[in-house]
Amino acid sequence: MIRKRTVVIVSIVTSGAFLLSACGGDGKDSSAPASPAASAASGLDSLSLLGGTAKANNAASGTGDWANEPGKPAVKPEARRWVQLSASKAGALSPVVVNGAGFTLYRFDKDSASPSKSTCNGECASTWPPVVVAPGGKIFLDGVDRSKAGTVKRDDGTLQVTVGGWPVYRFSKDTKPGETKGQGVGGTWFGVTPDGKKAGSGVGDNTGGSPQPKPATSVVLFDDRNFGDPSQGLAGKGCQNVARDNVATSCPLISGRISP
């Protein structure tokens, strides 16, 4: 059997899960006002939440999301009058929240949802423009439940919109509606779903990746750290003995990744 000693693990393919081991090893949309407590908690006491799209609510042209320059922060007063949150499809992401102009909205893993807190400031906020709304402004809800919408005060004092408690952003390199170039950037940025989760996650997975692939069932163990012969292989599921113990120092996977 493989005894306890330092082992260098190198993964050749990063899909699946390695199951071999040595034996013996230890929106509902609503314009009804929220309760005072709920409003205070979500920062909505000075805002109006209205069901439907901006167009359906007769928003003025050249205001709100329609006034935001693609990829740029919303700095003009008219651009902060309203924000639209629509459950939609963008690229391979479905569902994902987009704004009133059709641009994908993202969440950042380094932020927090409970309590809501934005950590993207300065240069970060230029690359990832926060979705902000002016006090007294409006949030239009199109397929996003009212209970999932909120705001949080940023370090600069502006109100940033939240979905499921997560502060939401656009991406500077998304220059056309429906683009999702920010998906997975840095392993920390993901499109946001209508309930605040990461868009693109598999069933039961909230990592923002694809559904979990099938597990690997074979591995080659090498005596040499540089993957030189002699070597020995194992295949199949579960705990298995090796022919020569106390020699393996490195192993490339036939497919899969080492699971903790």
The 8 nearest C-alpha neighbors of each residue, nearest first, counted from 0:
[[1, 244, 240, 241, 2, 21, 22, 245],
 [2, 0, 244, 245, 21, 3, 241, 247],
 [3, 1, 245, 0, 4, 244, 21, 24],
 [2, 4, 1, 5, 245, 24, 6, 0],
 [3, 5, 2, 6, 245, 248, 1, 247],
 [4, 6, 7, 3, 248, 249, 247, 2],
 [5, 7, 248, 249, 8, 4, 247, 250],
 [8, 6, 249, 248, 9, 5, 250, 224],
 [9, 7, 249, 250, 6, 10, 251, 257],
 [8, 10, 251, 250, 11, 7, 249, 252],
 [9, 11, 251, 12, 252, 256, 13, 8],
 [12, 10, 251, 252, 9, 13, 254, 253],
 [13, 11, 254, 10, 255, 14, 256, 252],
 [12, 14, 256, 255, 10, 11, 15, 254],
 [15, 13, 255, 12, 256, 212, 254, 16],
 [14, 16, 255, 214, 212, 213, 215, 256],
 [15, 17, 214, 255, 256, 215, 258, 18],
 [18, 16, 257, 215, 256, 258, 255, 19],
 [17, 19, 237, 236, 16, 20, 216, 215],
 [20, 18, 237, 238, 17, 236, 216, 239],
 [21, 19, 238, 22, 18, 239, 237, 24],
 [20, 22, 238, 1, 239, 24, 240, 0],
 [23, 21, 238, 24, 239, 240, 20, 0],
 [22, 24, 25, 21, 0, 238, 1, 20],
 [25, 23, 22, 21, 20, 2, 3, 1],
 [24, 23, 22, 21, 3, 20, 2, 1],
 [144, 27, 143, 142, 28, 145, 193, 141],
 [26, 28, 144, 145, 143, 29, 142, 146],
 [29, 27, 50, 144, 145, 26, 140, 143],
 [30, 28, 50, 31, 49, 145, 27, 48],
 [29, 31, 49, 48, 50, 32, 28, 47],
 [32, 30, 29, 33, 48, 49, 47, 28],
 [33, 31, 30, 34, 48, 47, 29, 38],
 [34, 32, 38, 37, 35, 31, 36, 44],
 [33, 35, 37, 36, 38, 32, 39, 44],
 [36, 34, 38, 37, 39, 33, 44, 40],
 [35, 37, 39, 34, 38, 40, 33, 41],
 [38, 36, 40, 34, 39, 35, 33, 41],
 [39, 37, 43, 44, 35, 41, 40, 36],
 [38, 40, 42, 36, 37, 41, 44, 35],
 [39, 41, 37, 38, 42, 36, 43, 149],
 [40, 42, 149, 38, 43, 39, 150, 37],
 [43, 41, 150, 39, 38, 40, 44, 149],
 [42, 44, 38, 46, 41, 45, 149, 150],
 [43, 45, 38, 46, 42, 39, 35, 41],
 [46, 44, 135, 43, 134, 47, 42, 136],
 [47, 45, 135, 43, 136, 137, 44, 134],
 [46, 48, 137, 138, 49, 136, 135, 45],
 [47, 49, 138, 30, 137, 139, 46, 50],
 [50, 48, 30, 139, 29, 140, 47, 138],
 [49, 51, 28, 140, 29, 30, 139, 141],
 [50, 52, 141, 140, 139, 55, 49, 53],
 [53, 51, 55, 54, 141, 139, 56, 140],
 [52, 54, 56, 58, 55, 139, 57, 83],
 [53, 55, 57, 56, 52, 58, 51, 59],
 [54, 56, 52, 57, 53, 51, 58, 50],
 [55, 57, 53, 54, 58, 52, 51, 49],
 [58, 56, 54, 55, 53, 59, 52, 60],
 [59, 57, 53, 56, 54, 60, 62, 55],
 [58, 60, 62, 57, 61, 54, 63, 53],
 [61, 59, 62, 58, 65, 66, 63, 57],
 [60, 62, 66, 65, 59, 63, 77, 78],
 [61, 63, 66, 77, 78, 60, 65, 59],
 [64, 62, 78, 81, 80, 65, 79, 66],
 [63, 65, 67, 66, 99, 100, 82, 78],
 [64, 66, 63, 61, 62, 67, 100, 99],
 [67, 65, 62, 61, 78, 64, 63, 68],
 [68, 66, 64, 73, 65, 78, 69, 63],
 [67, 69, 71, 70, 66, 73, 72, 65],
 [70, 68, 174, 71, 67, 173, 175, 171],
 [171, 69, 71, 170, 174, 172, 173, 68],
 [70, 72, 68, 69, 171, 128, 73, 67],
 [73, 71, 128, 74, 125, 70, 129, 67],
 [72, 74, 67, 78, 75, 71, 79, 131],
 [73, 75, 72, 76, 78, 79, 67, 77],
 [74, 76, 78, 77, 73, 79, 66, 67],
 [77, 75, 79, 78, 74, 80, 133, 73],
 [76, 78, 62, 79, 75, 80, 63, 66],
 [79, 77, 63, 66, 62, 75, 76, 80],
 [78, 80, 132, 133, 63, 76, 77, 81],
 [81, 79, 136, 63, 77, 78, 133, 132],
 [80, 82, 63, 137, 136, 79, 138, 132],
 [81, 83, 138, 64, 63, 139, 137, 132],
 [82, 84, 139, 99, 98, 138, 140, 85],
 [85, 83, 98, 140, 141, 97, 96, 139],
 [84, 86, 141, 96, 97, 142, 87, 98],
 [87, 85, 96, 142, 95, 193, 143, 94],
 [86, 88, 95, 94, 96, 85, 97, 93],
 [89, 87, 93, 94, 92, 95, 90, 86],
 [90, 88, 177, 92, 91, 178, 93, 179],
 [89, 91, 92, 177, 179, 178, 88, 93],
 [90, 92, 89, 93, 88, 199, 179, 94],
 [93, 91, 89, 199, 90, 88, 94, 95],
 [94, 92, 88, 95, 91, 87, 89, 198],
 [93, 95, 88, 87, 192, 92, 86, 198],
 [94, 96, 192, 93, 87, 191, 88, 86],
 [95, 97, 86, 85, 192, 104, 193, 87],
 [98, 96, 103, 102, 101, 85, 104, 84],
 [99, 97, 83, 84, 101, 102, 100, 85],
 [98, 100, 83, 64, 101, 65, 82, 97],
 [99, 101, 98, 65, 102, 64, 176, 97],
 [102, 100, 176, 98, 97, 99, 177, 103],
 [103, 101, 176, 97, 98, 177, 100, 104],
 [102, 104, 97, 96, 177, 179, 169, 101],
 [105, 103, 169, 168, 97, 96, 190, 167],
 [104, 106, 190, 168, 191, 189, 167, 169],
 [105, 107, 167, 189, 191, 188, 190, 166],
 [108, 106, 188, 109, 110, 187, 189, 105],
 [109, 107, 187, 110, 188, 106, 111, 189],
 [110, 108, 107, 111, 118, 187, 117, 119],
 [111, 109, 117, 108, 118, 107, 116, 112],
 [112, 110, 116, 115, 113, 165, 114, 109],
 [111, 113, 115, 164, 165, 114, 116, 110],
 [114, 112, 115, 111, 164, 116, 165, 163],
 [113, 115, 112, 116, 111, 164, 165, 40],
 [114, 116, 112, 113, 111, 164, 165, 151],
 [115, 117, 111, 110, 114, 118, 112, 151],
 [116, 118, 110, 119, 166, 153, 115, 111],
 [117, 119, 110, 120, 116, 109, 111, 153],
 [120, 118, 123, 124, 117, 121, 110, 127],
 [119, 121, 124, 123, 118, 122, 154, 117],
 [120, 122, 123, 124, 125, 119, 126, 118],
 [123, 121, 125, 124, 120, 126, 119, 127],
 [122, 124, 126, 120, 119, 125, 121, 127],
 [123, 125, 127, 120, 128, 122, 121, 126],
 [126, 124, 122, 123, 127, 128, 72, 121],
 [125, 127, 171, 123, 124, 128, 170, 122],
 [126, 128, 170, 124, 125, 169, 168, 171],
 [129, 127, 72, 124, 169, 125, 168, 126],
 [130, 128, 168, 131, 167, 127, 124, 169],
 [129, 131, 168, 159, 160, 167, 128, 169],
 [132, 130, 159, 158, 160, 129, 79, 157],
 [131, 133, 79, 158, 81, 136, 80, 159],
 [132, 134, 136, 79, 80, 135, 158, 131],
 [135, 133, 136, 45, 46, 132, 158, 80],
 [134, 136, 46, 45, 133, 137, 47, 80],
 [137, 135, 80, 133, 46, 134, 81, 132],
 [136, 138, 81, 47, 46, 48, 139, 82],
 [137, 139, 82, 48, 81, 83, 47, 49],
 [138, 140, 83, 49, 52, 50, 48, 51],
 [141, 139, 50, 84, 143, 51, 28, 49],
 [140, 142, 85, 51, 143, 52, 84, 50],
 [141, 143, 26, 86, 85, 140, 144, 28],
 [26, 144, 142, 193, 140, 141, 86, 27],
 [26, 145, 143, 27, 28, 146, 147, 142],
 [144, 146, 147, 28, 148, 27, 26, 29],
 [145, 147, 144, 148, 26, 163, 27, 149],
 [148, 146, 163, 162, 145, 144, 194, 149],
 [149, 147, 162, 145, 146, 161, 163, 144],
 [148, 150, 41, 161, 160, 42, 43, 162],
 [149, 151, 160, 42, 161, 159, 41, 158],
 [150, 152, 159, 158, 42, 115, 153, 160],
 [153, 151, 158, 156, 157, 159, 154, 150],
 [152, 154, 156, 155, 157, 158, 151, 117],
 [153, 155, 156, 152, 157, 120, 117, 118],
 [156, 154, 153, 157, 152, 120, 158, 121],
 [155, 157, 153, 154, 152, 158, 159, 151],
 [158, 156, 153, 152, 155, 159, 131, 133],
 [159, 157, 152, 131, 151, 132, 150, 153],
 [158, 160, 131, 150, 151, 130, 152, 166],
 [159, 161, 150, 130, 149, 131, 166, 167],
 [162, 160, 166, 149, 165, 150, 164, 167],
 [163, 161, 148, 195, 164, 165, 147, 149],
 [162, 164, 195, 147, 194, 165, 161, 148],
 [163, 165, 112, 162, 161, 115, 113, 166],
 [166, 164, 112, 161, 162, 163, 115, 167],
 [167, 165, 161, 160, 117, 106, 159, 164],
 [168, 166, 106, 105, 161, 130, 104, 160],
 [169, 167, 129, 105, 130, 104, 128, 127],
 [168, 170, 104, 128, 127, 105, 103, 129],
 [171, 169, 127, 173, 172, 70, 181, 126],
 [70, 170, 172, 126, 173, 127, 71, 169],
 [173, 171, 170, 174, 70, 180, 181, 126],
 [174, 172, 170, 178, 171, 175, 180, 70],
 [173, 175, 69, 172, 70, 176, 171, 178],
 [174, 176, 173, 178, 177, 102, 69, 101],
 [177, 175, 102, 101, 178, 100, 174, 103],
 [176, 178, 89, 102, 101, 90, 175, 103],
 [177, 179, 173, 176, 175, 180, 90, 89],
 [180, 178, 181, 182, 90, 103, 177, 173],
 [179, 181, 182, 178, 173, 172, 170, 184],
 [182, 180, 179, 184, 170, 183, 188, 189],
 [181, 183, 189, 180, 179, 184, 190, 188],
 [182, 184, 186, 188, 189, 185, 181, 187],
 [185, 183, 186, 188, 181, 182, 187, 189],
 [186, 184, 187, 183, 188, 182, 181, 189],
 [185, 187, 183, 184, 188, 189, 108, 207],
 [186, 188, 108, 185, 107, 184, 183, 189],
 [189, 187, 107, 183, 184, 106, 182, 186],
 [190, 188, 182, 105, 183, 106, 197, 191],
 [189, 191, 105, 198, 104, 197, 182, 95],
 [190, 192, 197, 105, 198, 195, 95, 106],
 [191, 193, 95, 195, 196, 198, 194, 96],
 [194, 192, 143, 195, 96, 86, 95, 191],
 [195, 193, 163, 192, 196, 147, 162, 143],
 [196, 194, 163, 162, 192, 191, 193, 165],
 [197, 195, 192, 191, 194, 198, 205, 193],
 [198, 196, 191, 207, 189, 190, 192, 205],
 [197, 199, 190, 192, 191, 200, 95, 207],
 [198, 200, 207, 92, 208, 197, 209, 201],
 [201, 199, 207, 208, 205, 204, 198, 209],
 [200, 202, 210, 204, 209, 203, 199, 208],
 [201, 203, 204, 210, 200, 205, 211, 209],
 [202, 204, 201, 205, 200, 210, 211, 206],
 [205, 203, 201, 202, 200, 206, 210, 207],
 [206, 204, 200, 207, 197, 203, 196, 201],
 [205, 207, 208, 204, 200, 197, 201, 199],
 [208, 206, 200, 199, 197, 205, 198, 189],
 [207, 209, 200, 206, 199, 210, 201, 205],
 [208, 210, 201, 200, 211, 199, 207, 212],
 [211, 209, 201, 212, 202, 200, 208, 204],
 [210, 212, 209, 213, 15, 201, 204, 14],
 [213, 211, 15, 14, 210, 214, 16, 209],
 [212, 214, 15, 215, 211, 16, 14, 255],
 [215, 213, 16, 15, 17, 255, 212, 216],
 [214, 216, 255, 17, 254, 16, 15, 217],
 [215, 217, 235, 234, 236, 214, 18, 17],
 [218, 216, 234, 233, 253, 215, 235, 252],
 [217, 219, 252, 233, 253, 232, 234, 220],
 [218, 220, 232, 250, 231, 251, 233, 221],
 [221, 219, 250, 231, 230, 247, 232, 249],
 [222, 220, 230, 247, 223, 226, 249, 250],
 [221, 223, 247, 246, 248, 230, 229, 224],
 [222, 224, 227, 226, 225, 221, 248, 228],
 [225, 223, 249, 226, 248, 222, 221, 227],
 [226, 224, 223, 227, 249, 221, 222, 248],
 [227, 225, 223, 221, 224, 249, 228, 250],
 [228, 226, 223, 225, 229, 221, 222, 224],
 [229, 227, 230, 221, 226, 223, 222, 231],
 [228, 230, 222, 221, 227, 231, 223, 226],
 [231, 229, 221, 228, 220, 222, 219, 232],
 [230, 232, 220, 219, 221, 233, 229, 242],
 [233, 231, 219, 218, 220, 234, 230, 217],
 [232, 234, 218, 217, 219, 235, 231, 241],
 [235, 233, 217, 216, 218, 232, 236, 19],
 [236, 234, 216, 217, 237, 233, 19, 239],
 [237, 235, 216, 19, 18, 234, 238, 217],
 [236, 238, 19, 18, 239, 20, 235, 216],
 [237, 239, 20, 22, 19, 21, 236, 240],
 [240, 238, 21, 22, 237, 20, 241, 19],
 [239, 241, 0, 22, 21, 242, 238, 1],
 [242, 240, 0, 243, 244, 239, 1, 233],
 [241, 243, 244, 240, 231, 0, 232, 233],
 [244, 242, 241, 246, 245, 0, 231, 1],
 [243, 245, 0, 1, 246, 241, 242, 2],
 [244, 246, 1, 2, 247, 243, 0, 4],
 [247, 245, 222, 244, 248, 243, 1, 221],
 [246, 248, 222, 221, 220, 249, 245, 244],
 [249, 247, 6, 222, 224, 7, 221, 246],
 [250, 248, 7, 224, 221, 8, 6, 247],
 [249, 251, 220, 219, 8, 221, 9, 252],
 [252, 250, 9, 10, 11, 219, 253, 218],
 [253, 251, 218, 254, 10, 11, 255, 250],
 [252, 254, 218, 217, 251, 255, 219, 215],
 [255, 253, 252, 12, 215, 14, 256, 15],
 [254, 256, 15, 14, 215, 16, 13, 12],
 [255, 257, 16, 13, 17, 15, 10, 14],
 [256, 258, 17, 16, 259, 255, 10, 18],
 [257, 259, 17, 16, 256, 18, 255, 15],
 [258, 257, 17, 16, 256, 18, 20, 19]]
